Amino acid sequence: MRRLGRRGRCDDSGVKSKKARTPAVQAANSLTARWCNQMGAEDFVLSGAGLWPLLALLAAAADDPAGAELAAALDRPTDSAQQEALEIIDILRGGKSTTAALGIWTRENVPLDPDWAAPLPKEVVGALTDQAALDRWADEQTGGLIDKFPLEITQETLLVLASALTTRVRWRTPFEGYPRVRGETWRPDDPGPADQQSLSRTTSNLSIAAVLDDVVTRVVVEGDGDVDVHLLLGTDQSPAEILGAGLRELSGQAQVRLAADTGGRGGPGLTVEQLKSARPKDMLELSLPSFEIKSKHNLLANRDLFGLRLLSTSASHLPRLSPIPLAISGGAQDVLARFFAEGFEAAAVTAFGAVTGALSELPYDVTYVSVDFDRPFGFLAVHRPSRLAVVAGWVKSPFQPD
C-alpha cells in the first residue's frame, strides 16, 4: 500500500471564503491582476495594494484629462479616490499581520494645496531632505525588510509621495523542512544551496485545497493572524492566467470546487485517491520549496497601464496637489517576499518623485532578481477580512541566497 507521506502535524482549522468587501479593495485587486498580466513568466513579486493608493492620491489632485487616465487605471472615480486611498492604507495599518504607511515630502518652497492635504494624517507630510532620510523611512516602515528607498532623488526633485507596507505571518501549523539533496529536488541536476529547504506539511483539513475554474489548483496556507497565503498551480497557462484565477476568486468571480468534490479528478499537481490508512482521518499532504524573491519595478515603464502618461510628460496636470506646477519624474517599487517553514513575510515600498517643468520621455530599465525553480507556481498574500491581495507573485525557481 502506498505511504500517505512524511509524518507531519495536523491542522484542523477551517478555511472560510469571503468576497471582497469594498469597491476600493476590488479595484486594487483588479490593478494587481492587470499588472501581473504584464510580467511574463520570470520570477516576480509585486504589490498593487502598495501602488493603488498613490495613484488614487494623484487622481484626487489631477485635472480632468490626467484624472480620466488615472480613473481608468484605478477603475474608480476621481471624486472618491483620496478617501479610498486612505481606506486601503487603513485596512493594512489596522491588520493583525500587516502594517502600512504613507509619506509625502516636499522642498521648503513647495507648499501642498491645503484642501488636498487636509484629509491626510498630520504625520504623513514632512520636509524633503536627502536620500539617507528616505532610506531610513523605508527601513523603519518595513521593519528592515527593505532598507533602501526605491527611488533616487536629486536636487531637482521637489516632491516625493510614497507608501510602505509589510505582512508578517506565522503559520498556524509550521512546515517540516528538509535540506535539498540530490534526488529530492525540484531540479534533479542541481542539489542547490545547503540552506534551501523542501517544505512538507500534513493536515486532516481537506478544505484548504480547491480547484478554481477547473484549471488552477489553490491551497490556502493559513496564518495565525489575519493574512493567509494562497498557493496557485496550473498546467500550461501563463502566470497571469493562474494568478488571475486566484484574484478572481477573492471577489467571488471564480468557480471553486473543493478537492474532495472533484470526483477523483483532482487538478494540477493535485491527486485525490481513496486509500487504506491506519488513522480514521482524511489527510492532505502539501509539499513545496521555500523561496525568497525580490523585484524592483520601474513604474513609468508601464505608464499607460497606471494612467501616468500625461502626469509624466507635462507639468500642468496636478493643479490640486500644489500651486507649483509639478510633473512625475520617476516611479519605482521595491518588493520582497519570503516563504519558509515557520511563516511568510513580505514588504513593498512604492514611490513617485515630482519635478517642475515639462518632461521628455525617457527609457527605463526594469531589474529583477531571479530565482530558479522548474516547477512554477503563483502566490497571493491575502488580508483575510477584506480579501485584499497584499502582494502577488510567481515562483519559477528555488531560493538562491545573496
N, C-alpha and C positions, 0 to 999 in steps of 0.2 A: 504494500500500500504506500502511495506517495506521502512523504512527510509534508505537514502543513506549513513548515517554515521554521526559521530561527525562533528560539524562545524569546518572548518579549512581554512587557507589561501590558495589561489590557486597559482600555479607556472606554467606559460605558456612557460617556456623556452624549447627549443628543445634538443634532445639528438642525437648527431651525432656519428656514429661508424667509427673508422679508424683502419686500420691494423697497426700492429707493424712495425715501420719504419726501424729498423736496425737489422742485424743478432745478435748483442750482446743483444739487448732487447729481441728478441725471445728466445735466448739461456738462458738468465736469467729467463724468464718466464717458460721455459721448466724445469729448475732446480727446480723452485718453485713447479711445478706440481709433479715432481718425489719425492721431499721431502714430500709434502702433502701425497703422497701415502704411506709413512712410518709411518704416525702419528696416525692411528686408529681413534676412534670415540669420544675420550675425547676432552675437550676444549683445543684449542691451537691457537697460532698465531706465524708466522714465517716470515722471510724476506730472500727470495732468492736473492733479489736485494742487500741486505747488504753483503751476503756471496759470491756471484759470483765474484765481483771484486777482493776479496782477493785470491780466488782460481786462478784467471787469473794472478795475480801478481806472485804467487808462480809458476805457469806454465811457465811464462817467465824466471824464474830463474832455472828451473829444468833441469836435464839431460834427455836423451831420454827415459829410462824406466819409470821414475816418470812422465815425461812430457806426455807420452802416456796415463797413468792413468788419469791425470788431464784433458787432452784434451777430453777424453771420458766423464768425468763428466761435463765439460764445454760445450760440443757439439760444440767446436770451436777449430781451430788450435792454437798451442802454439806460432807461429811466429807473430800472431796479438793479442795475449792475453793481453799484457800490454797496448797497445793502446786502446783496447776495455774495459779494466778495468777502465781506466781513462774516457772513454766515458760515462759509466754508472754513475760514480760519477759526471761528469759534467752535465749530464741530470738532476740529482736530485738537484745539487747545483744551477743550473740555473732556477729551477722551481719557480713559484709564491707561491706554497703551500708546497714546500719541501726544505729541506736542506740536505747536505751530507758533510762528511769529511773523509779523510784518516789520519792515524797516523802510523809512524814507529819509534820505539825507540830501540836503541842499547846501550850495555855497551861500556865503553870507549875503550876497546881493541878489539872491534868487528867492523871493517870497512865494509861498504857496497861496493859491486862491482860498480865502477864508471859508467860503461856502463848501468847497470841495473837501477841505481839510477838517471841517467841523465834526463830522461823524467819526473821525479816526481817534483811537485811544491816544492820549497825550504822549505816552512813552514811545509811540511809533515814530515820531518825527524828531530828527536830530541834525546836527551840523555835519556836512561832508568835509572830512579832514584828509585822511590818507589811506593807502591800501592796507596798512597794518591794522587800522581800526576796523575795517570791514572784515579782514581775516579773523580778528578776534570775535567779531559778532557771529560769523559763520560757525566758528569753533564752539562758542558758548551756546548758541541756539541749537546745535546738533549734538551736544554732549561729546564733542571730539570726533564724531564720525566723519565730518567734513571740516578740515582745518584751514582751508583756503577759500576765499571768496571767488566765485566762478568768473567774475567779470573784472578785467583790469581797468582801473580808472586812470585818467590823465588830467592835466591841468585844465583841459577843455571841458571835462565832464562837469556839468552844473548840477545834475540831479541824479540820484540813484534810487530805484524802487526795487525792493527785494522781499522774498518770502523764504522761510526756512521751516521745514517740517521733519519730524522723526517719528518712527514707530519702533518700539522695542517689545518683543513678545517672548514669553517663556511658555513652552508647550505644556498643556495640561498633563500630557504623558510624554516624557522625553523619549527620543530615539536611542537605540543602541548603535554605537559607532564601531565600524570595523575598518582597520587600515586597508588601503588598496594594495592588493598583491596580485601578481600575475595569475591570470585565470579567473579572477573575480572582479574584473574592472569593466568600466564602460567602454574602454578601448583596450582590447586584449593585448595589443602590441606595445602598450606603454603602461608600466605599473604606476606611473605618476609619483608625485612627491610623497614623502613619508607621512606628512600630517594631513593628507587628504583622506576623507572617510567615505565609505559607503554606509548609508544610514538605513536602519530597519526598525519597524515597529509593528506589533501585532495588537489588534483590538477586536472586541466582540461587537462593536458598533458598526454594522454594515451601512448605516445611513450616511456615513461620511463620503461614500463613493457613489457616483451617479454618471450617467451618460447624457450629455447635452445635445439636443437636436439629432440624436442617433449617430453623431460623428466625433464627439470630443468627450474624453473621459475627464471628470473633475473629481478630485479628492480634496476635502476640506481638512486642513490641519489646524486644530483649534488651539488658540492661545488662552492663557489664564486670565486675560483681561477682556478687552472688547475689540480685539483685532484677531482675525484668522488669516491664514494663507491658503489660497485656492490654487492647487496644482492642476495644470491643464495639459492633456496629452492628446495629440491627434495622430493621423496617419500620414497622408501626403499633402495635407493642407498647408498653407502658408502660416507663419507665426501670427500675422494679423487676423486670419480667419479663426485660428484657435483661440487667441486672446479675445477676439470679438465675441465668440460664443460665451466665454466666461463673463464678459462685460454685459452682454445682453441678459444673461441670467440674473444679474444684480437688479435689473429693473423689471423682471418678470416676463421678458420677451423671448426667452428660450424654453424649449420643451425640456423638462427634467425627468429622466427615468432612473430611479434608484437601481443600483447594481443588482439587488435581489429581485427586481421586477423586469429584468431584461430577458427572462425566459431562457437563461443559459447562454444567450448570445454574447454577453459581455460587451466589450468595447475596446478601443485602442489601448493596448497594454493591460487590459482588464479581462481576467478569466473568471468565470463563475462555474463552479463544479459542485456536485453532491459527493462528499467523501465520508469515509468512516473516520471517527475520531474517538479518543479516549475521554474527551470532555463534551458536555452536553451543549456548550455554547457555540454559536456561529463564530467564524474567525475571518478577519481580513488582515492580510499582511501587506504592508506598504514599504517599498524599498526605493530609495533614490540617493543620488550623491549629494554630499554637502557642496555648497558653492558660494562664491563671492564674485559679484560683478560690479564694476564701476563704469559709468558713462559720463561723458561731457557732451552737452548738446549746444550747438550754436543756433539760437532761436531765429536769427534773421536768415538762416539758410532755408527756413520754411515760413518766410514772412507772409505768403499768401494763405497758408493753412491757418496761421494765427491772426490774420487780419491786420498785419503790420505794414502793408505796402505803403500807404500814404504817410503813416506816422514816421517811417524810417527814411523817407525821401524828401520830406518837406517840413519846415519849421512853423507851419501855420495851422496845425490841426489839433492843438491841445489848449484851446483858449481858457478852459475851466480848470486847468492844472496850475498855471502861473501866468502873471502878466508878461513875463519874459517869454518870447517865442522859443519853443523847445521842439526838438526832434529826437527820436530814438536813435542813438548811435551804436548801440550794441545790446545784445541779449544773450544770456547763457544760463544753463542749468547743469549743475554737477549732482550726480545721484550715485548712491552706494546701496547695495543690498547684499545681505549675508544670510544664508540658511545653514544652520548647524544643528548638532544633536540636541542641544538644550533649548533652542529657540530661533528667532528670526529678528534681525534688526535692519532698518533702512533709514536713509536720510536723503533729503533733497534741499539744495539751496538754489533758488531761481532769482535772476536779477536782470533789470534793464537799466541802462545808462542813457542820459539825455544831454545833448549839447545845444547850443544856439546856432542858427543859420541853417541853410539848405544843405542836404547831404547828397552825395553821389552814391550810386550803387556800388558796393564793394563785394568781392567774393569772400566767403568764409569757409574754412575747413572744419569738419566735424571729426573729433578724435574719439575713438573707442578703445577701451582696454578690454581685449577679448579673452575669453576662456575657451576651453576646448573639449566639450562633451560630444560624443557622436550619437547621443540619444536625446534629441531636442524636446524641451517641454516649456510651457509658459507658467507664469505665476502672477497672482494678484494678492496684494495685502489689502484686506477689506475691513474697513471700520464697520463692525457688525451692526450697531444700532441704526446707522444712517445708510449703509450699503455703499459708502463712498470708497472707490478704489484709491487707496493712498499712493501706492506705486504699482506699476505693472511691468513685467519683464519677460524675457525669453532666454532660456538656458540652453546653450548648444554644447558646452564643453566643461570639463571639471576645473575646479578652482586651482589656479596656479598662483602661489604666493609671490608678493612683490620681492 
